[in-house]
Amino acid sequence: MTEWLVAGLALMGAVFMCLAALGILRLPDLLTRMHASTKAATLGVSLIMLGVAIHFAEEAVVARAFGIILFIMMTAPVAAHIIGRAGYFVGARLWDGTVKDELKPHYDPLSHRLDSGLESEQGDEADERGREE
Amino acid sequence: MSTVILISLSVMVLALCLTFIRLFRGPSLPDRVVALELFSSILVGIIGVVAVAVDVALLLDVAIVVALMGFMTTIGFARFLERGGRRDD
């Protein structure tokens, strides 16, 4: 019974990882590829580690398995955010079918500055003062 | 049971191959970094399944180290891209 549960979890995790790899191969640009790989791979690793925890059923191993799940779930979004940010700043080309790029009017690639779109005149004055100093 | 483990291992190796194609072809460096990150995630999964297959719990420590290294590599490449990478625009 437990054996089959573990095997099923391993198989499901493997299938999710394969889906992530398929997405990273087939999707058209950096951001969509990231969106495929990050979430599906996280789910795959979590399922497999759940299977490992069920298979061994000892405190130390279960703690390690859940530690891995927690670590992956904490680091995957951070890594995706940082890579997406770096990719955008480097100038990764977006897909032709992209409908909206909300960052584009607010980001100046030459000065590497980002404005919020809510700057008042006060903010501009403070800006100029900052430049004079 | 062992057949299912074998099947899931082969599915993950197939996933590794697909990711490797993207790593090889990827038009820009960020694409390759994303593929590398997926590589390390799949590797963690493979190590977990192998730990179940050979019944060695110690392999989980290896999985932890691989996950850590993958995260560090991604952060490092991102810093490199923002600071010193070749611009593509």
Backbone of each chain as ProteinMPNN parsed JSONL, in Angstrom:
{"seq_chain_A": "MTEWLVAGLALMGAVFMCLAALGILRLPDLLTRMHASTKAATLGVSLIMLGVAIHFAEEAVVARAFGIILFIMMTAPVAAHIIGRAGYFVGARLWDGTVKDELKPHYDPLSHRLDSGLESEQGDEADERGREE", "coords_chain_A": {"N_chain_A": [[0.832, -1.203, 0.0], [1.764, 1.357, 1.023], [4.036, 1.368, -0.543], [2.984, 1.612, -3.134], [1.828, 4.077, -2.964], [4.095, 5.68, -2.633], [5.348, 5.149, -5.071], [3.46, 6.169, -6.841], [3.517, 8.886, -6.141], [6.15, 9.526, -6.852], [6.041, 9.103, -9.591], [4.141, 11.017, -10.36], [5.482, 13.371, -9.637], [7.667, 13.194, -11.385], [6.349, 13.417, -13.828], [5.357, 16.024, -13.652], [7.77, 17.409, -13.653], [8.659, 16.789, -16.177], [6.743, 18.137, -17.651], [7.459, 20.739, -16.979], [9.953, 20.868, -18.228], [9.166, 20.534, -20.852], [7.694, 22.864, -21.183], [9.724, 24.755, -20.91], [11.106, 24.263, -23.149], [9.343, 24.741, -25.269], [7.935, 27.181, -25.011], [7.614, 30.725, -25.889], [9.16, 33.054, -24.955], [11.468, 34.555, -22.526], [10.143, 35.176, -20.047], [7.732, 33.708, -20.102], [8.798, 31.167, -20.252], [10.064, 30.999, -17.789], [7.844, 31.099, -16.168], [6.699, 28.641, -16.713], [8.7, 26.842, -15.845], [9.398, 27.38, -13.124], [7.138, 26.968, -11.357], [6.061, 24.401, -11.964], [8.287, 22.737, -11.617], [8.821, 23.139, -8.918], [6.521, 22.03, -7.759], [6.859, 19.388, -8.63], [9.276, 18.589, -7.33], [8.397, 18.85, -4.705], [6.368, 16.879, -4.546], [7.893, 14.54, -4.983], [9.622, 14.609, -2.779], [7.77, 14.364, -0.74], [6.974, 11.748, -1.238], [9.417, 10.478, -0.622], [9.574, 11.033, 2.124], [7.362, 9.558, 3.035], [8.196, 7.003, 2.35], [10.542, 6.463, 3.904], [9.867, 7.193, 6.581], [11.067, 8.0, 9.048], [12.07, 10.107, 11.787], [14.292, 11.848, 11.324], [14.71, 11.709, 8.555], [12.251, 12.515, 7.538], [12.17, 15.104, 8.494], [14.298, 16.181, 7.035], [13.351, 15.877, 4.414], [11.073, 17.526, 4.431], [12.382, 19.844, 4.993], [13.769, 20.239, 2.589], [11.585, 20.668, 0.869], [10.537, 23.036, 1.951], [12.713, 24.737, 1.594], [12.988, 24.77, -1.223], [10.528, 25.877, -1.877], [10.808, 28.37, -0.777], [13.022, 29.466, -2.1], [12.633, 29.268, -4.882], [10.71, 31.241, -5.93], [12.137, 33.59, -5.325], [14.501, 33.311, -6.793], [13.399, 33.229, -9.365], [12.275, 35.762, -9.544], [14.582, 37.355, -9.436], [16.023, 36.568, -11.675], [14.207, 37.19, -13.682], [14.088, 39.964, -13.426], [16.779, 40.656, -13.958], [16.911, 39.719, -16.579], [15.064, 41.378, -17.859], [16.299, 43.859, -17.557], [18.636, 43.465, -18.966], [17.625, 43.336, -21.439], [16.081, 41.342, -22.62], [14.231, 39.967, -25.246], [10.732, 40.398, -25.623], [7.867, 38.281, -26.252], [6.233, 38.314, -29.457], [3.455, 38.396, -29.312], [2.909, 39.678, -26.963], [0.75, 41.514, -24.93], [0.815, 43.623, -23.133], [3.174, 45.731, -21.611], [3.897, 46.817, -18.783], [5.994, 47.919, -17.468], [7.51, 49.306, -19.228], [6.959, 52.171, -19.926], [7.862, 53.326, -17.591], [10.453, 52.792, -17.086], [13.795, 53.647, -17.559], [16.157, 52.692, -19.674], [18.724, 53.666, -20.117], [19.614, 55.374, -18.02], [19.035, 53.656, -16.064], [16.953, 53.998, -14.318], [13.936, 53.925, -12.375], [10.653, 54.987, -12.329], [7.736, 55.646, -10.299], [5.429, 56.527, -11.428], [3.799, 58.079, -9.987], [4.995, 60.372, -9.235], [5.125, 63.532, -7.741], [5.355, 67.143, -8.165], [6.856, 67.962, -6.085], [8.418, 65.714, -5.624], [9.957, 65.809, -7.937], [11.406, 68.162, -7.516], [12.907, 67.446, -5.284], [14.374, 65.517, -6.512], [15.93, 67.013, -8.361], [17.386, 68.55, -6.566], [18.823, 66.541, -5.399], [20.428, 65.818, -7.567], [21.958, 68.139, -7.931], [23.443, 68.166, -5.636]], "CA_chain_A": [[0.0, 0.0, 0.0], [2.665, 2.502, 1.102], [4.901, 1.294, -1.717], [2.318, 2.14, -4.328], [1.668, 5.514, -2.751], [5.386, 6.301, -2.936], [5.595, 5.061, -6.513], [2.577, 7.123, -7.521], [4.008, 10.25, -5.925], [7.364, 9.708, -7.663], [5.653, 9.203, -11.008], [3.495, 12.317, -10.579], [6.535, 14.385, -9.604], [8.438, 13.112, -12.627], [5.543, 13.952, -14.935], [5.332, 17.486, -13.547], [9.071, 17.926, -14.091], [8.71, 16.682, -17.639], [5.936, 19.251, -18.162], [8.261, 21.954, -16.849], [10.977, 20.853, -19.268], [8.476, 20.767, -22.131], [7.385, 24.284, -21.243], [10.922, 25.565, -21.112], [11.563, 24.064, -24.524], [8.399, 25.143, -26.308], [7.337, 28.508, -24.859], [8.313, 31.628, -26.803], [10.167, 34.01, -24.478], [12.081, 34.277, -21.217], [9.227, 35.233, -18.906], [6.81, 32.565, -20.133], [9.572, 29.967, -19.913], [10.245, 31.001, -16.35], [6.571, 30.786, -15.531], [6.496, 27.193, -16.789], [9.677, 26.005, -15.143], [9.471, 27.568, -11.672], [6.051, 26.387, -10.567], [5.918, 22.963, -12.176], [9.411, 22.026, -11.013], [8.635, 23.175, -7.467], [5.513, 21.029, -7.413], [7.444, 18.062, -8.841], [10.197, 18.262, -6.238], [7.63, 18.673, -3.469], [5.714, 15.562, -4.569], [8.885, 13.478, -4.817], [10.106, 14.617, -1.395], [6.681, 13.785, 0.058], [7.116, 10.304, -1.397], [10.591, 10.037, 0.144], [9.219, 11.074, 3.551], [6.474, 8.431, 3.332], [8.928, 5.746, 2.193], [11.462, 6.169, 5.008], [9.078, 7.288, 7.813], [11.835, 8.216, 10.283], [11.986, 11.535, 12.074], [15.368, 12.623, 10.714], [14.524, 11.772, 7.108], [11.065, 13.327, 7.26], [12.558, 16.496, 8.713], [15.121, 16.618, 5.896], [12.51, 15.987, 3.208], [10.259, 18.738, 4.521], [13.321, 20.963, 4.872], [14.008, 20.485, 1.159], [10.373, 21.271, 0.293], [10.46, 24.421, 2.428], [13.791, 25.501, 0.959], [12.668, 24.984, -2.636], [9.391, 26.793, -1.988], [11.239, 29.733, -0.46], [14.031, 30.03, -3.002], [12.25, 29.305, -6.298], [10.184, 32.549, -6.34], [13.178, 34.615, -5.246], [15.388, 33.145, -7.945], [12.677, 33.608, -10.579], [12.164, 37.223, -9.546], [15.862, 38.004, -9.718], [16.39, 36.302, -13.061], [13.324, 37.975, -14.54], [14.538, 41.353, -13.341], [18.034, 40.797, -14.695], [16.622, 39.531, -17.996], [14.421, 42.586, -18.396], [17.264, 44.945, -17.611], [19.604, 43.19, -20.023], [16.95, 43.597, -22.698], [15.551, 40.13, -23.238], [13.116, 40.33, -26.114], [9.451, 39.781, -25.266], [7.169, 37.576, -27.319], [5.5, 39.235, -30.342], [2.066, 38.465, -28.898], [2.751, 40.316, -25.662], [-0.26, 42.557, -25.026], [1.065, 44.767, -22.276], [4.439, 45.783, -20.901], [3.625, 47.968, -17.923], [7.226, 48.508, -16.949], [8.24, 50.034, -20.267], [6.93, 53.63, -19.827], [8.395, 53.819, -16.326], [11.848, 52.409, -16.892], [14.707, 54.269, -18.509], [17.277, 51.745, -19.717], [20.05, 54.298, -20.165], [20.025, 55.799, -16.684], [18.711, 52.557, -15.158], [16.076, 54.54, -13.269], [12.566, 53.437, -12.413], [9.767, 55.868, -11.569], [6.521, 54.95, -9.893], [4.28, 57.06, -12.119], [3.038, 58.911, -9.056], [5.851, 61.458, -8.762], [4.569, 64.889, -7.747], [6.394, 68.133, -8.443], [7.736, 67.922, -4.936], [9.39, 64.672, -5.867], [10.9, 66.26, -8.958], [12.326, 69.118, -6.897], [13.844, 66.695, -4.475], [15.247, 64.864, -7.472], [16.91, 67.971, -8.876], [18.293, 68.88, -5.479], [19.735, 65.408, -5.272], [21.401, 65.848, -8.656], [22.914, 69.211, -7.711], [24.412, 67.749, -4.614]], "C_chain_A": [[0.87, 1.257, 0.0], [3.566, 2.57, -0.122], [4.257, 1.946, -2.919], [2.072, 3.631, -4.222], [2.957, 6.246, -3.122], [5.641, 6.306, -4.436], [4.732, 6.053, -7.276], [3.058, 8.545, -7.366], [5.248, 10.522, -6.78], [6.998, 9.907, -9.128], [5.021, 10.565, -11.288], [4.533, 13.437, -10.585], [7.333, 14.4, -10.889], [7.658, 13.699, -13.791], [5.495, 15.48, -14.872], [6.658, 18.087, -13.992], [9.193, 17.869, -15.598], [7.891, 17.806, -18.272], [6.72, 20.555, -18.087], [9.304, 22.02, -17.957], [10.364, 21.109, -20.641], [8.168, 22.254, -22.296], [8.604, 25.117, -21.541], [11.436, 25.398, -22.54], [10.65, 24.751, -25.525], [7.913, 26.585, -26.215], [8.224, 29.586, -25.505], [9.335, 32.595, -26.19], [10.542, 33.753, -23.026], [11.053, 34.203, -20.099], [8.249, 34.064, -18.911], [7.548, 31.27, -19.803], [9.766, 29.854, -18.415], [8.97, 30.587, -15.644], [6.281, 29.295, -15.618], [7.417, 26.47, -15.834], [9.564, 26.141, -13.633], [8.396, 26.775, -10.934], [5.979, 24.884, -10.733], [7.069, 22.201, -11.525], [9.303, 22.029, -9.503], [7.633, 22.117, -7.022], [6.076, 19.619, -7.559], [8.368, 17.667, -7.715], [9.436, 18.035, -4.943], [6.969, 17.307, -3.424], [6.723, 14.456, -4.315], [9.384, 13.43, -3.379], [9.039, 14.097, -0.427], [6.75, 12.262, -0.014], [8.285, 9.758, -0.608], [10.268, 9.99, 1.63], [8.326, 9.887, 3.911], [7.239, 7.116, 3.29], [9.791, 5.452, 3.414], [10.762, 6.206, 6.355], [9.927, 7.271, 9.077], [11.895, 9.716, 10.51], [13.027, 12.33, 11.29], [15.128, 12.794, 9.217], [13.336, 12.657, 6.749], [11.404, 14.801, 7.437], [13.371, 17.017, 7.541], [14.262, 16.837, 4.658], [11.672, 17.261, 3.257], [11.139, 19.981, 4.487], [13.586, 21.29, 3.419], [12.798, 21.164, 0.525], [10.293, 22.742, 0.665], [11.499, 25.282, 1.715], [13.458, 25.805, -0.495], [11.541, 25.997, -2.765], [9.786, 28.217, -1.629], [12.142, 30.31, -1.534], [13.552, 30.14, -4.444], [11.642, 30.659, -6.7], [11.238, 33.645, -6.327], [14.087, 34.54, -6.469], [14.69, 33.577, -9.228], [12.555, 35.118, -10.675], [13.478, 37.861, -9.991], [16.272, 37.78, -11.161], [15.503, 37.098, -14.018], [13.735, 39.426, -14.591], [15.803, 41.567, -14.161], [17.78, 40.665, -16.192], [15.989, 40.76, -18.605], [15.429, 43.707, -18.541], [18.283, 44.728, -18.715], [18.963, 43.401, -21.394], [16.513, 42.336, -23.403], [14.291, 40.488, -24.032], [11.84, 39.625, -25.672], [8.829, 39.141, -26.495], [6.387, 38.584, -28.153], [4.055, 39.419, -29.899], [1.853, 39.113, -27.554], [1.802, 41.491, -25.772], [0.185, 43.804, -24.279], [2.424, 44.642, -21.608], [4.381, 47.012, -19.999], [4.883, 48.638, -17.416], [7.84, 49.482, -17.943], [8.158, 51.563, -20.14], [7.604, 54.162, -18.566], [9.88, 53.569, -16.168], [12.71, 53.021, -17.986], [15.977, 53.42, -18.584], [18.648, 52.413, -19.687], [20.519, 54.703, -18.765], [19.723, 54.734, -15.635], [17.862, 53.068, -13.998], [14.661, 54.061, -13.49], [11.701, 54.432, -11.663], [8.435, 55.168, -11.326], [5.321, 55.402, -10.697], [3.438, 57.951, -11.25], [3.861, 60.1, -8.567], [5.119, 62.791, -8.838], [5.691, 65.865, -8.098], [7.391, 68.193, -7.305], [8.844, 66.89, -5.146], [10.436, 65.114, -6.877], [11.907, 67.244, -8.379], [13.378, 68.397, -6.07], [14.868, 65.986, -5.362], [16.351, 65.797, -7.957], [17.907, 68.357, -7.795], [19.318, 67.757, -5.328], [20.809, 65.441, -6.352], [22.439, 66.953, -8.454], [23.941, 68.816, -6.674], [25.352, 66.707, -5.208]], "O_chain_A": [[0.751, 2.11, -0.88], [3.832, 3.641, -0.669], [4.885, 2.726, -3.634], [2.096, 4.359, -5.214], [2.942, 7.266, -3.81], [6.082, 7.304, -5.007], [5.187, 6.695, -8.223], [3.023, 9.33, -8.314], [5.388, 11.599, -7.359], [7.562, 10.758, -9.816], [5.31, 11.196, -12.304], [4.48, 14.338, -11.421], [7.645, 15.462, -11.429], [8.22, 14.392, -14.639], [5.58, 16.153, -15.9], [6.686, 19.14, -14.628], [9.75, 18.769, -16.226], [8.282, 18.365, -19.297], [6.665, 21.376, -19.002], [9.525, 23.074, -18.554], [10.945, 21.797, -21.48], [8.345, 22.831, -23.369], [8.546, 26.067, -22.322], [12.113, 26.277, -23.073], [11.125, 25.289, -26.525], [7.517, 27.164, -27.227], [9.43, 29.394, -25.653], [10.309, 32.931, -26.863], [10.005, 32.853, -22.381], [11.081, 33.275, -19.291], [7.962, 33.487, -17.862], [6.995, 30.381, -19.155], [9.652, 28.774, -17.837], [8.99, 29.838, -14.667], [5.683, 28.731, -14.702], [6.983, 25.588, -15.093], [9.625, 25.139, -12.92], [8.69, 26.014, -10.012], [5.849, 24.16, -9.746], [6.856, 21.137, -10.944], [9.649, 21.039, -8.858], [7.856, 21.402, -6.045], [5.813, 18.752, -6.726], [8.278, 16.556, -7.192], [9.776, 17.142, -4.168], [6.997, 16.638, -2.391], [6.464, 13.539, -3.535], [9.552, 12.349, -2.813], [9.361, 13.468, 0.581], [6.606, 11.571, 0.994], [8.178, 8.698, 0.009], [10.633, 9.039, 2.322], [8.502, 9.275, 4.965], [6.977, 6.215, 4.087], [9.787, 4.328, 3.916], [11.02, 5.35, 7.201], [9.573, 6.621, 10.061], [11.788, 10.504, 9.571], [12.711, 13.346, 10.671], [15.315, 13.881, 8.671], [13.387, 13.44, 5.801], [10.987, 15.644, 6.643], [13.175, 18.148, 7.096], [14.41, 17.831, 3.946], [11.565, 17.985, 2.267], [10.717, 21.038, 4.02], [13.629, 22.46, 3.038], [12.942, 22.107, -0.253], [10.021, 23.594, -0.181], [11.214, 26.4, 1.288], [13.616, 26.936, -0.956], [11.572, 26.867, -3.636], [9.177, 29.171, -2.114], [12.053, 31.495, -1.854], [14.014, 31.019, -5.172], [12.031, 31.192, -7.739], [11.247, 34.521, -7.193], [14.402, 35.552, -7.095], [15.301, 34.216, -10.085], [12.712, 35.692, -11.753], [13.493, 38.781, -10.809], [16.805, 38.682, -11.807], [15.975, 37.615, -15.031], [13.736, 40.049, -15.653], [15.903, 42.509, -14.947], [18.358, 41.405, -16.989], [16.321, 41.15, -19.724], [15.419, 44.428, -19.538], [18.746, 45.686, -19.334], [19.658, 43.618, -22.387], [16.56, 42.252, -24.63], [13.415, 41.208, -23.555], [11.843, 38.428, -25.385], [9.217, 39.424, -27.629], [5.925, 39.596, -27.627], [3.485, 40.493, -30.092], [0.735, 39.108, -27.039], [2.004, 42.375, -26.604], [-0.044, 44.921, -24.743], [2.783, 43.579, -21.101], [4.766, 48.109, -20.403], [4.85, 49.791, -16.984], [8.597, 50.375, -17.562], [9.196, 52.218, -20.236], [7.891, 55.357, -18.491], [10.504, 54.069, -15.231], [12.399, 52.927, -19.174], [16.785, 53.431, -17.655], [19.629, 51.793, -19.277], [21.65, 54.424, -18.368], [20.097, 54.873, -14.47], [18.02, 52.638, -12.856], [14.232, 53.82, -14.618], [11.959, 54.711, -10.492], [8.057, 54.236, -12.037], [4.284, 54.74, -10.667], [2.457, 58.526, -11.72], [3.483, 60.764, -7.602], [4.56, 63.14, -9.878], [6.836, 65.461, -8.301], [8.582, 68.434, -7.5], [10.021, 67.143, -4.889], [11.627, 64.845, -6.722], [13.097, 67.189, -8.69], [14.57, 68.694, -6.144], [16.045, 65.869, -5.022], [17.53, 65.444, -7.969], [19.106, 68.479, -8.05], [20.512, 67.998, -5.153], [21.969, 65.128, -6.085], [23.622, 66.773, -8.745], [25.134, 69.088, -6.809], [26.248, 66.219, -4.518]]}, "seq_chain_B": "MSTVILISLSVMVLALCLTFIRLFRGPSLPDRVVALELFSSILVGIIGVVAVAVDVALLLDVAIVVALMGFMTTIGFARFLERGGRRDD", "coords_chain_B": {"N_chain_B": [[6.385, -1.943, -8.28], [9.216, -1.301, -8.451], [9.311, -1.084, -11.156], [7.711, 1.154, -11.658], [9.261, 3.079, -10.429], [11.479, 2.984, -12.089], [10.294, 3.876, -14.465], [9.597, 6.489, -13.728], [12.114, 7.539, -13.286], [13.125, 7.428, -15.912], [11.41, 9.201, -17.17], [12.203, 11.557, -15.939], [14.817, 11.733, -16.827], [14.312, 12.169, -19.507], [13.174, 14.693, -19.235], [15.439, 16.063, -18.398], [16.926, 15.921, -20.768], [15.335, 17.462, -22.522], [15.527, 19.942, -21.252], [18.219, 20.322, -21.581], [18.409, 20.745, -24.299], [17.285, 23.292, -24.492], [19.157, 24.656, -22.968], [21.337, 24.442, -24.614], [20.504, 25.716, -26.961], [19.369, 28.115, -26.223], [18.574, 31.472, -26.798], [19.526, 33.729, -25.388], [21.572, 34.734, -22.546], [20.024, 34.83, -20.036], [17.974, 32.94, -20.615], [19.449, 30.588, -20.653], [20.277, 30.521, -18.013], [17.855, 30.136, -16.688], [17.265, 27.594, -17.649], [19.372, 26.2, -16.454], [18.667, 26.414, -13.786], [16.32, 24.922, -13.724], [17.473, 22.505, -14.348], [18.906, 21.925, -11.947], [16.753, 21.61, -10.228], [15.467, 19.356, -11.314], [17.488, 17.544, -10.911], [17.546, 17.355, -8.119], [15.101, 16.067, -7.766], [15.652, 13.625, -9.088], [17.655, 12.609, -7.432], [16.157, 12.237, -5.098], [14.361, 10.202, -5.914], [16.186, 8.172, -6.498], [17.206, 7.76, -3.961], [14.98, 6.602, -2.744], [14.856, 4.295, -4.307], [17.294, 2.847, -3.881], [17.226, 2.755, -1.177], [18.673, 4.387, 0.609], [18.987, 6.731, 2.974], [20.758, 8.768, 3.354], [21.285, 10.056, 0.999], [19.652, 12.216, 0.8], [20.897, 14.391, 1.943], [22.706, 15.075, -0.034], [20.875, 15.943, -1.905], [19.937, 18.251, -0.663], [22.25, 19.831, -0.729], [22.589, 20.116, -3.489], [20.284, 21.563, -4.158], [20.79, 23.938, -2.802], [23.126, 24.789, -4.103], [22.122, 25.215, -6.676], [20.399, 27.393, -6.266], [22.248, 29.333, -5.394], [23.854, 29.538, -7.684], [22.03, 30.623, -9.498], [21.476, 33.138, -8.345], [24.028, 34.23, -8.431], [24.551, 34.326, -11.231], [22.549, 36.105, -11.941], [23.359, 38.454, -10.697], [25.714, 38.85, -12.063], [24.725, 39.283, -14.644], [23.309, 41.697, -14.321], [25.271, 43.467, -13.564], [27.634, 43.125, -15.172], [27.07, 41.945, -17.613], [26.783, 41.245, -21.182], [25.056, 43.546, -23.178], [21.865, 43.325, -24.794], [20.407, 44.904, -26.537]], "CA_chain_B": [[6.967, -0.783, -7.596], [10.5, -0.896, -9.038], [9.047, -0.679, -12.54], [7.224, 2.529, -11.649], [10.423, 3.926, -10.121], [12.277, 3.059, -13.323], [9.593, 4.742, -15.431], [9.697, 7.897, -13.352], [13.494, 7.961, -13.549], [13.336, 7.696, -17.344], [10.701, 10.444, -17.502], [13.018, 12.691, -15.497], [15.964, 11.858, -17.737], [13.772, 12.834, -20.698], [13.054, 16.114, -18.896], [16.806, 16.613, -18.43], [17.327, 16.078, -22.171], [14.614, 18.62, -23.079], [16.126, 21.146, -20.684], [19.545, 20.506, -22.157], [18.254, 21.358, -25.621], [17.116, 24.731, -24.292], [20.439, 25.183, -22.485], [22.253, 24.498, -25.755], [19.997, 26.588, -28.009], [18.825, 29.334, -25.65], [19.118, 32.601, -27.524], [20.268, 34.687, -24.565], [22.087, 34.156, -21.308], [18.987, 34.536, -19.049], [17.315, 31.675, -20.931], [20.315, 29.488, -20.214], [20.274, 30.451, -16.553], [16.594, 29.496, -16.294], [17.411, 26.161, -17.918], [20.264, 25.633, -15.436], [17.928, 26.3, -12.538], [15.453, 23.751, -13.867], [18.398, 21.369, -14.265], [19.193, 21.564, -10.558], [15.521, 21.104, -9.615], [15.26, 17.977, -11.769], [18.518, 16.727, -10.27], [17.069, 17.087, -6.754], [14.081, 15.033, -7.886], [16.285, 12.345, -9.423], [18.34, 12.107, -6.237], [15.13, 11.729, -4.196], [13.848, 8.911, -6.388], [17.247, 7.177, -6.334], [17.257, 7.447, -2.529], [13.923, 5.614, -2.489], [15.122, 3.043, -5.024], [18.369, 2.073, -3.252], [16.95, 2.716, 0.252], [19.728, 5.075, 1.36], [18.424, 8.032, 3.356], [21.816, 9.785, 3.368], [21.316, 10.786, -0.275], [18.885, 13.454, 0.913], [21.84, 15.481, 2.196], [23.2, 15.482, -1.353], [19.814, 16.721, -2.555], [19.936, 19.588, -0.045], [23.4, 20.593, -1.237], [22.349, 20.468, -4.896], [19.298, 22.65, -4.193], [21.485, 25.158, -2.36], [24.04, 25.223, -5.164], [21.328, 25.753, -7.773], [19.944, 28.738, -5.881], [23.408, 30.237, -5.386], [24.26, 29.765, -9.074], [21.081, 31.544, -10.124], [21.707, 34.482, -7.81], [25.31, 34.714, -8.948], [24.415, 34.691, -12.641], [21.722, 37.303, -12.06], [24.198, 39.599, -10.357], [26.654, 39.041, -13.176], [23.994, 39.866, -15.767], [22.942, 43.084, -14.082], [26.438, 44.316, -13.414], [28.685, 43.078, -16.169], [26.741, 41.131, -18.778], [26.71, 41.901, -22.477], [23.679, 43.995, -23.384], [21.304, 42.66, -25.964], [19.319, 45.722, -27.101]], "C_chain_B": [[8.256, -0.342, -8.284], [10.318, -0.484, -10.494], [8.608, 0.775, -12.598], [8.372, 3.492, -11.358], [11.276, 4.103, -11.373], [11.623, 4.003, -14.331], [9.749, 6.201, -15.047], [11.12, 8.41, -13.532], [13.688, 8.275, -15.028], [12.601, 8.955, -17.772], [11.544, 11.654, -17.098], [14.259, 12.864, -16.358], [15.527, 12.513, -19.044], [13.648, 14.331, -20.444], [14.426, 16.785, -18.913], [17.243, 16.871, -19.861], [16.654, 17.309, -22.782], [15.218, 19.926, -22.563], [17.491, 21.414, -21.297], [19.467, 21.12, -23.55], [18.109, 22.872, -25.476], [18.421, 25.363, -23.823], [21.407, 25.37, -23.639], [21.83, 25.592, -26.726], [19.738, 28.001, -27.545], [19.399, 30.603, -26.242], [19.915, 33.567, -26.646], [20.712, 34.02, -23.274], [21.01, 33.922, -20.246], [18.234, 33.24, -19.328], [18.149, 30.496, -20.44], [20.322, 29.369, -18.707], [18.993, 29.801, -16.045], [16.676, 27.992, -16.521], [18.303, 25.508, -16.873], [19.533, 25.439, -14.114], [16.99, 25.091, -12.579], [16.265, 22.465, -13.786], [18.6, 20.954, -12.818], [17.935, 21.052, -9.864], [15.288, 19.65, -10.009], [16.267, 17.039, -11.111], [18.12, 16.392, -8.84], [16.014, 15.99, -6.786], [14.676, 13.668, -8.171], [16.959, 11.751, -8.195], [17.325, 11.552, -5.233], [14.631, 10.362, -4.618], [14.91, 7.825, -6.254], [17.385, 6.783, -4.862], [16.18, 6.437, -2.159], [14.297, 4.271, -3.093], [16.193, 2.217, -4.327], [18.249, 2.065, -1.738], [18.088, 3.306, 1.095], [19.243, 6.474, 1.689], [19.468, 9.14, 3.293], [21.841, 10.62, 2.091], [20.546, 12.097, -0.193], [19.791, 14.648, 1.215], [22.409, 16.009, 0.891], [22.166, 16.355, -2.056], [19.768, 18.141, -1.991], [21.054, 20.44, -0.63], [23.161, 21.024, -2.678], [21.351, 21.616, -5.003], [19.945, 23.977, -3.827], [22.374, 25.704, -3.459], [23.269, 25.828, -6.335], [20.87, 27.17, -7.487], [21.099, 29.735, -5.948], [23.854, 30.569, -6.806], [23.351, 30.785, -9.739], [21.323, 32.973, -9.657], [22.991, 35.064, -8.386], [25.208, 35.148, -10.394], [23.595, 35.959, -12.808], [22.532, 38.544, -11.728], [25.147, 39.917, -11.503], [25.967, 39.721, -14.35], [23.728, 41.343, -15.539], [24.166, 43.978, -14.055], [27.328, 44.311, -14.642], [28.349, 42.328, -17.447], [26.733, 41.941, -20.063], [25.268, 42.309, -22.731], [23.177, 43.551, -24.752], [20.272, 43.54, -26.663], [19.811, 46.741, -28.113]], "O_chain_B": [[8.4, 0.822, -8.66], [11.061, 0.349, -11.011], [9.053, 1.539, -13.454], [8.46, 4.57, -11.946], [11.735, 5.202, -11.684], [12.293, 4.818, -14.965], [9.999, 7.054, -15.898], [11.324, 9.571, -13.887], [14.334, 9.264, -15.373], [13.083, 9.7, -18.626], [11.596, 12.652, -17.818], [14.709, 13.984, -16.598], [16.265, 13.31, -19.624], [13.969, 15.145, -21.31], [14.571, 17.917, -19.376], [17.854, 17.899, -20.154], [17.298, 18.102, -23.469], [15.4, 20.883, -23.314], [17.88, 22.563, -21.51], [20.328, 21.906, -23.944], [18.717, 23.64, -26.222], [18.758, 26.475, -24.231], [22.195, 26.316, -23.66], [22.673, 26.315, -27.257], [19.854, 28.961, -28.307], [20.614, 30.798, -26.194], [20.884, 34.164, -27.116], [20.297, 32.907, -22.949], [21.061, 32.885, -19.585], [17.887, 32.513, -18.397], [17.621, 29.533, -19.883], [20.367, 28.264, -18.167], [19.021, 29.015, -15.098], [16.216, 27.207, -15.692], [18.032, 24.386, -16.444], [19.739, 24.449, -13.412], [16.878, 24.339, -11.611], [15.812, 21.464, -13.23], [18.483, 19.774, -12.486], [18.015, 20.167, -9.013], [14.958, 18.813, -9.169], [15.95, 15.893, -10.794], [18.331, 15.266, -8.39], [16.019, 15.09, -5.946], [14.267, 12.669, -7.579], [16.857, 10.552, -7.937], [17.578, 10.533, -4.59], [14.491, 9.462, -3.789], [14.586, 6.681, -5.933], [17.646, 5.622, -4.547], [16.419, 5.527, -1.365], [14.087, 3.228, -2.474], [16.032, 1.005, -4.187], [19.068, 1.443, -1.062], [18.419, 2.784, 2.159], [19.102, 7.313, 0.799], [19.12, 10.316, 3.192], [22.346, 11.742, 2.083], [20.754, 12.993, -1.011], [19.504, 15.773, 0.806], [22.578, 17.216, 0.714], [22.496, 17.348, -2.703], [19.586, 19.108, -2.73], [20.853, 21.603, -0.981], [23.484, 22.15, -3.057], [21.523, 22.527, -5.813], [19.686, 25.005, -4.453], [22.39, 26.905, -3.727], [23.695, 26.825, -6.919], [20.941, 28.043, -8.352], [20.956, 30.833, -6.485], [24.189, 31.714, -7.112], [23.808, 31.685, -10.443], [21.37, 33.902, -10.463], [23.042, 36.23, -8.776], [25.712, 36.209, -10.762], [23.875, 36.787, -13.676], [22.409, 39.569, -12.399], [25.357, 41.075, -11.864], [26.532, 40.615, -14.98], [23.898, 42.156, -16.448], [24.1, 45.131, -14.482], [27.738, 45.372, -15.113], [29.226, 42.094, -18.278], [26.683, 43.171, -20.036], [24.352, 41.512, -22.524], [23.933, 43.421, -25.715], [19.361, 43.025, -27.31], [19.012, 47.496, -28.668]]}, "name": "protein", "num_of_chains": 2, "seq": "MTEWLVAGLALMGAVFMCLAALGILRLPDLLTRMHASTKAATLGVSLIMLGVAIHFAEEAVVARAFGIILFIMMTAPVAAHIIGRAGYFVGARLWDGTVKDELKPHYDPLSHRLDSGLESEQGDEADERGREEMSTVILISLSVMVLALCLTFIRLFRGPSLPDRVVALELFSSILVGIIGVVAVAVDVALLLDVAIVVALMGFMTTIGFARFLERGGRRDD"}
